[in-house]
């Protein structure tokens, strides 16, 4: 047992970045500083933490899960949302991206899990969709699930593919608005970020009144980065903590998934531009995107729903006009929220012991505060 920690992590005991006085950027946050600040968006998790000790392939220990994001509370197949997928580095998977690129919409919930569980999660989403539609596959086409992943093989028995249909249903049906649980939860349960414990993190930004008060929310599943490169609000915290504990040895730099929601009425083309800006938010935390890092951004607008059975042939011009100030501020919102979401995934995640008694330590709070202070960030403090 690691001194000062419980056998399994708990949630809610560690601060977020802003609880410590770390304020990223200049735009204000939404009420919960979360993806769910975009009205109607809901997030749910199913977390699986079982067993300990030596790895027994297909049995455990298990440190994995699945996270579900629902763009609105209605029928997600019949009321599709305008969306886009951006490939930052393609060593990974987002299912049905060809259809998203062609049609410009997402249909159904968006699921994030571990690498080997993608087909099983996609299959479970199809079952869930069939359960909610008597017409699907009979009088209309079936759902094309959006499922994406990062690898939790360092801590988890990934060969066991332990995320089941029941876990997928739990994540979808438990999805809620409001506060989002962060850290080692859902799809982020077994993830590692900058060689500290990572996982799920979220943040949001609200544009000024004169620019429409649009909200941009971001959720990340963080599983990437070398410690020596970690920067927090510009401070080289990772370099200062390079010898904090026994360094882990992974063959790759890991991966990251960035989900972006907005109530700005944007087209698929504009959302792709928005998603591209997530790259800069990631870079501000210190990553360059590793050779075998699967990095993707998935963006959607909640105010440009497209009815499945639409018979209208009227073209509308309700999308955001590409006024330079407005578009640039939306870009700023994505960059700031992405950077802060990554930091929240680090601050909220607790130390975890996984397969073969491998230990991934949480980012040390007190030491981080002291480093920030030494570099002139006097506003940073322990809560």
C-alpha positions as CSV (number, residue, x, y, z in Angstrom):
1,X,0.0,0.0,0.0
2,X,1.2,3.5,-0.9
3,X,1.5,5.7,2.3
4,X,-1.4,8.1,2.6
5,X,-3.7,6.6,0.0
6,X,-6.7,4.3,0.0
7,X,-6.6,1.1,-1.9
8,X,-8.9,2.5,-4.6
9,X,-9.4,6.2,-5.5
10,X,-12.2,8.3,-4.2
11,X,-13.8,11.3,-5.9
12,X,-14.2,14.9,-4.8
13,X,-11.3,15.2,-2.4
14,X,-8.8,16.9,-4.7
15,X,-9.1,20.5,-5.9
16,X,-9.6,21.7,-9.5
17,X,-7.1,24.1,-11.0
18,X,-9.3,27.2,-10.1
19,X,-9.7,26.0,-6.5
20,X,-5.9,26.7,-6.3
21,X,-6.1,30.1,-7.9
22,X,-4.9,28.9,-11.3
23,X,-6.9,30.9,-13.8
24,X,-6.3,30.0,-17.4
25,X,-7.0,32.7,-20.0
26,X,-9.2,35.7,-19.8
27,X,-12.8,34.5,-20.7
28,X,-15.2,33.7,-17.9
29,X,-16.3,30.2,-17.2
30,X,-19.8,28.8,-17.2
31,X,-21.7,27.9,-14.0
32,X,-20.0,24.6,-13.5
33,X,-16.9,25.2,-15.6
34,X,-17.8,22.0,-17.5
35,X,-19.0,20.7,-20.8
36,X,-22.5,20.6,-19.4
37,X,-22.6,24.4,-19.2
38,X,-23.7,24.1,-22.8
39,X,-27.5,23.8,-22.3
40,X,-28.9,20.2,-22.7
41,X,-25.5,18.4,-22.8
42,X,-25.2,15.5,-20.3
43,X,-22.3,13.4,-19.2
44,X,-22.4,9.9,-17.6
45,X,-19.8,7.4,-16.5
46,X,-19.4,3.8,-15.7
47,X,-16.3,2.9,-13.8
48,X,-14.8,-0.5,-13.2
49,X,-12.1,-1.0,-10.5
50,X,-11.6,-4.6,-9.5
51,X,-8.8,-6.8,-8.3
52,X,-5.2,-6.2,-7.5
53,X,-1.7,-7.8,-7.9
54,X,-0.2,-9.6,-10.8
55,X,-1.8,-9.4,-14.2
56,X,-3.9,-12.4,-15.2
57,X,-4.9,-11.8,-18.8
58,X,-8.6,-11.7,-19.4
59,X,-9.3,-11.6,-15.7
60,X,-7.7,-8.5,-14.1
61,X,-6.8,-6.4,-12.3
62,X,-9.4,-4.1,-14.0
63,X,-9.0,-0.3,-14.1
64,X,-11.2,0.8,-16.9
65,X,-14.7,2.2,-17.9
66,X,-16.7,4.2,-20.3
67,X,-17.9,7.8,-20.5
68,X,-21.1,8.9,-22.4
69,X,-21.8,12.3,-23.7
70,X,-25.4,13.1,-24.8
71,X,-25.7,16.4,-26.9
72,X,-29.4,16.9,-25.8
73,X,-32.2,15.2,-24.0
74,X,-34.3,14.3,-27.0
75,X,-34.1,11.5,-29.6
76,X,-30.4,11.7,-30.7
77,X,-31.1,9.7,-33.8
78,X,-34.1,11.6,-35.1
79,X,-32.7,15.0,-34.0
80,X,-29.1,14.8,-35.1
81,X,-26.6,17.5,-34.1
82,X,-24.3,19.2,-36.5
83,X,-20.8,18.0,-35.9
84,X,-17.2,17.4,-37.1
85,X,-14.3,15.2,-36.2
86,X,-10.7,16.5,-36.4
87,X,-7.7,14.2,-36.6
88,X,-4.8,15.8,-34.8
89,X,-2.7,12.6,-35.0
90,X,-4.4,9.5,-36.4
91,X,-2.9,6.7,-34.3
92,X,-6.3,5.8,-32.8
93,X,-9.9,5.3,-33.5
94,X,-13.1,7.4,-33.9
95,X,-15.8,5.2,-35.4
96,X,-17.9,6.4,-38.4
97,X,-15.9,9.5,-39.1
98,X,-16.4,9.0,-42.9
99,X,-20.2,9.5,-42.4
100,X,-19.6,12.5,-40.1
101,X,-17.4,14.1,-42.7
102,X,-19.9,13.4,-45.5
103,X,-23.1,14.3,-43.7
104,X,-21.9,16.8,-41.2
105,X,-23.9,15.4,-38.3
106,X,-23.6,13.1,-35.2
107,X,-26.3,10.7,-34.5
108,X,-26.7,9.1,-31.0
109,X,-24.6,9.4,-27.9
110,X,-20.8,9.8,-28.0
111,X,-18.9,7.2,-26.1
112,X,-15.2,7.2,-24.9
113,X,-13.6,4.0,-23.6
114,X,-10.3,2.1,-23.9
115,X,-8.7,1.0,-27.1
116,X,-9.7,-2.7,-27.2
117,X,-13.3,-2.1,-26.1
118,X,-14.3,0.1,-29.1
119,X,-16.2,-2.6,-31.1
120,X,-18.0,-3.9,-28.0
121,X,-19.1,-0.5,-26.9
122,X,-20.2,0.4,-30.5
123,X,-22.3,-2.8,-30.5
124,X,-23.8,-2.0,-27.2
125,X,-24.8,1.5,-28.5
126,X,-26.6,-0.1,-31.4
127,X,-28.5,-2.3,-28.9
128,X,-29.4,0.7,-26.9
129,X,-30.6,2.5,-30.0
130,X,-32.7,-0.4,-31.1
131,X,-34.2,-0.5,-27.6
132,X,-35.4,3.1,-28.1
133,X,-36.6,2.8,-31.7
134,X,-39.0,0.3,-33.3
135,X,-38.4,1.8,-36.7
136,X,-34.6,1.6,-36.8
137,X,-33.4,-1.0,-39.4
138,X,-37.0,-1.5,-40.6
139,X,-38.4,1.7,-42.0
140,X,-35.2,3.7,-41.7
141,X,-31.5,3.2,-41.5
142,X,-29.7,2.3,-38.3
143,X,-27.5,4.3,-36.0
144,X,-23.8,4.9,-36.8
145,X,-22.2,5.0,-33.3
146,X,-19.5,7.5,-32.5
147,X,-17.1,5.6,-30.2
148,X,-13.5,6.7,-29.5
149,X,-10.7,5.6,-27.2
150,X,-7.3,5.9,-25.5
151,X,-5.3,3.0,-24.1
152,X,-5.2,2.1,-20.4
153,X,-3.0,-1.0,-20.8
154,X,-0.4,0.3,-18.3
155,X,-2.8,-0.1,-15.4
156,X,-5.6,-2.3,-16.8
157,X,-6.1,-5.8,-18.1
158,X,-6.9,-4.4,-21.5
159,X,-7.1,-7.8,-23.2
160,X,-10.1,-8.7,-20.9
161,X,-12.3,-6.1,-22.7
162,X,-14.2,-5.7,-19.5
163,X,-16.6,-2.9,-20.6
164,X,-19.9,-4.7,-21.2
165,X,-23.3,-3.8,-22.6
166,X,-24.5,-3.2,-19.0
167,X,-21.7,-0.6,-18.5
168,X,-22.5,1.2,-21.7
169,X,-26.2,1.4,-20.7
170,X,-25.3,2.6,-17.2
171,X,-23.1,5.4,-18.6
172,X,-25.8,6.6,-21.0
173,X,-28.7,6.3,-18.7
174,X,-26.9,7.9,-15.8
175,X,-25.8,10.9,-17.9
176,X,-26.8,14.2,-16.2
177,X,-26.4,17.9,-16.6
178,X,-24.5,20.0,-14.0
179,X,-21.3,19.0,-12.2
180,X,-19.2,16.4,-14.0
181,X,-17.1,13.9,-12.0
182,X,-13.5,14.2,-13.1
183,X,-10.3,12.2,-12.7
184,X,-10.0,8.4,-12.6
185,X,-13.6,7.8,-13.7
186,X,-15.4,6.3,-16.7
187,X,-13.3,6.0,-19.7
188,X,-10.5,7.9,-17.9
189,X,-10.2,5.3,-15.1
190,X,-6.9,3.8,-16.1
191,X,-5.3,6.7,-18.0
192,X,-2.0,8.4,-17.4
193,X,-1.2,12.0,-18.3
194,X,2.3,13.5,-18.3
195,X,3.3,10.4,-16.3
196,X,1.0,11.4,-13.5
197,X,-2.5,10.0,-13.0
198,X,-4.9,11.4,-15.6
199,X,-8.4,10.7,-16.9
200,X,-11.5,12.9,-17.4
201,X,-11.3,16.7,-17.1
202,X,-13.6,19.4,-18.2
203,X,-13.9,23.2,-18.5
204,X,-16.0,25.9,-20.2
205,X,-16.0,29.4,-21.5
206,X,-18.7,32.0,-22.1
207,X,-18.4,34.7,-24.7
208,X,-19.1,38.4,-23.8
209,X,-22.6,39.8,-24.2
210,X,-21.6,41.8,-27.3
211,X,-20.5,38.5,-29.0
212,X,-23.7,36.6,-28.3
213,X,-22.9,35.0,-24.9
214,X,-22.3,31.7,-26.6
215,X,-21.0,28.9,-24.4
216,X,-18.1,26.6,-25.4
217,X,-17.6,23.5,-23.2
218,X,-14.7,21.0,-23.4
219,X,-14.2,17.5,-22.0
220,X,-11.0,15.6,-22.4
221,X,-9.9,12.0,-21.7
222,X,-6.2,12.6,-21.1
223,X,-3.6,9.8,-21.6
224,X,-0.6,11.5,-23.1
225,X,2.6,13.5,-22.5
226,X,6.1,13.3,-21.1
227,X,6.5,14.6,-17.6
228,X,9.5,16.8,-18.4
229,X,7.2,18.8,-20.8
230,X,4.3,19.5,-18.5
231,X,3.5,23.1,-18.1
232,X,0.8,24.7,-15.9
233,X,-0.2,28.2,-16.9
234,X,3.3,28.5,-18.5
235,X,5.2,27.2,-15.5
236,X,7.5,24.1,-16.2
237,X,6.0,22.1,-13.4
238,X,6.9,18.8,-14.9
239,X,10.6,19.7,-15.2
240,X,10.6,20.7,-11.6
241,X,8.9,17.4,-10.6
242,X,11.1,15.2,-12.8
243,X,12.4,13.2,-9.9
244,X,9.2,13.2,-7.8
245,X,8.8,9.5,-7.9
246,X,9.9,6.4,-9.8
247,X,9.4,7.3,-13.5
248,X,7.1,5.1,-15.5
249,X,8.3,3.5,-18.7
250,X,5.7,3.4,-21.5
251,X,6.5,2.6,-25.1
252,X,4.4,5.4,-26.5
253,X,3.3,8.9,-25.6
254,X,-0.3,7.9,-25.2
255,X,-3.4,9.7,-26.6
256,X,-6.0,12.3,-25.9
257,X,-9.7,12.8,-26.9
258,X,-11.2,16.3,-26.8
259,X,-14.9,16.7,-27.0
260,X,-16.2,20.3,-27.8
261,X,-19.8,21.4,-27.4
262,X,-21.2,24.8,-28.2
263,X,-24.6,26.5,-28.5
264,X,-23.2,28.8,-31.2
265,X,-25.1,27.8,-34.4
266,X,-22.1,26.7,-36.4
267,X,-21.9,24.6,-39.6
268,X,-19.9,21.4,-39.8
269,X,-17.1,23.2,-41.6
270,X,-17.0,25.8,-38.9
271,X,-17.0,23.2,-36.2
272,X,-14.0,21.5,-37.8
273,X,-12.2,24.8,-37.6
274,X,-13.2,25.0,-33.9
275,X,-12.0,21.5,-33.3
276,X,-8.6,22.2,-34.9
277,X,-8.0,24.9,-32.2
278,X,-8.0,22.2,-29.5
279,X,-4.5,21.4,-30.7
280,X,-3.3,24.7,-29.3
281,X,-4.9,24.2,-25.9
282,X,-3.1,20.8,-25.7
283,X,0.2,22.4,-26.8
284,X,-0.1,24.9,-24.0
285,X,0.1,22.1,-21.5
286,X,3.4,20.9,-23.0
287,X,2.6,18.2,-25.6
288,X,3.7,18.1,-29.2
289,X,1.6,15.1,-30.1
290,X,3.7,11.9,-30.0
291,X,4.3,9.7,-33.0
292,X,2.0,7.0,-31.7
293,X,-0.4,9.3,-29.9
294,X,-4.1,9.0,-31.0
295,X,-5.3,12.6,-30.7
296,X,-8.8,13.6,-31.9
297,X,-11.2,16.4,-31.4
298,X,-15.0,15.9,-31.8
299,X,-17.1,19.1,-32.0
300,X,-20.8,19.6,-32.1
301,X,-23.4,22.4,-32.0
302,X,-26.5,22.0,-30.0
303,X,-28.5,24.7,-31.8
304,X,-28.3,23.3,-35.4
305,X,-30.2,20.0,-35.0
306,X,-31.1,18.3,-38.3
307,X,-34.3,16.2,-38.2
308,X,-33.9,12.7,-39.5
309,X,-37.2,12.9,-41.5
310,X,-36.9,16.5,-42.6
311,X,-38.9,17.4,-45.7
312,X,-37.9,21.0,-45.8
313,X,-35.9,22.2,-48.8
314,X,-35.5,25.7,-47.4
315,X,-31.9,26.8,-46.9
316,X,-31.3,28.7,-43.7
317,X,-28.6,31.1,-42.9
318,X,-28.7,30.8,-39.1
319,X,-25.1,29.8,-38.7
320,X,-22.5,32.1,-37.1
321,X,-21.4,34.7,-39.5
322,X,-17.7,34.6,-39.8
323,X,-17.0,37.9,-38.2
324,X,-13.4,37.9,-37.3
325,X,-13.8,39.0,-33.7
326,X,-16.5,36.4,-33.0
327,X,-14.7,33.5,-34.6
328,X,-11.4,34.4,-33.0
329,X,-13.1,34.6,-29.6
330,X,-14.7,31.2,-30.1
331,X,-11.2,29.9,-31.0
332,X,-9.9,31.5,-27.8
333,X,-12.7,29.7,-25.8
334,X,-11.7,26.3,-27.2
335,X,-8.0,26.9,-26.5
336,X,-8.5,28.1,-22.9
337,X,-11.1,25.4,-22.0
338,X,-9.0,22.6,-23.5
339,X,-5.9,23.7,-21.5
340,X,-7.9,23.9,-18.3
341,X,-9.7,20.6,-18.9
342,X,-6.4,18.8,-19.2
343,X,-5.2,20.4,-15.9
344,X,-8.4,19.5,-14.2
345,X,-7.9,15.8,-15.3
346,X,-4.6,15.9,-13.5
347,X,-5.6,17.8,-10.4
348,X,-8.7,15.7,-9.8
349,X,-7.2,12.2,-10.4
350,X,-5.9,10.3,-7.4
351,X,-2.9,7.9,-7.1
352,X,-3.8,4.5,-8.5
353,X,-2.3,1.0,-8.2
354,X,-3.0,-1.1,-11.2
355,X,-1.9,-4.4,-12.8
356,X,1.4,-5.9,-11.6
357,X,1.2,-3.4,-8.6
358,X,2.2,-0.6,-11.0
359,X,1.7,2.8,-9.3
360,X,0.8,6.0,-11.0
361,X,1.0,8.9,-8.6
362,X,-1.4,11.8,-8.6
363,X,0.1,15.2,-9.4
364,X,1.3,16.4,-6.0
365,X,-0.8,19.4,-5.0
366,X,1.4,21.1,-2.3
367,X,4.6,20.7,-4.4
368,X,2.8,22.1,-7.5
369,X,1.6,25.2,-5.5
370,X,5.2,25.8,-4.2
371,X,6.6,25.6,-7.8
372,X,3.9,28.0,-9.1
373,X,4.8,30.4,-6.3
374,X,8.5,30.2,-7.1
375,X,7.8,31.2,-10.7
376,X,5.9,34.3,-9.7
377,X,2.3,33.0,-9.5
378,X,1.7,34.3,-6.0
379,X,-2.1,34.0,-6.4
380,X,-1.8,30.2,-6.4
381,X,-2.5,28.7,-2.9
382,X,-3.6,25.6,-1.2
383,X,-7.4,25.5,-0.7
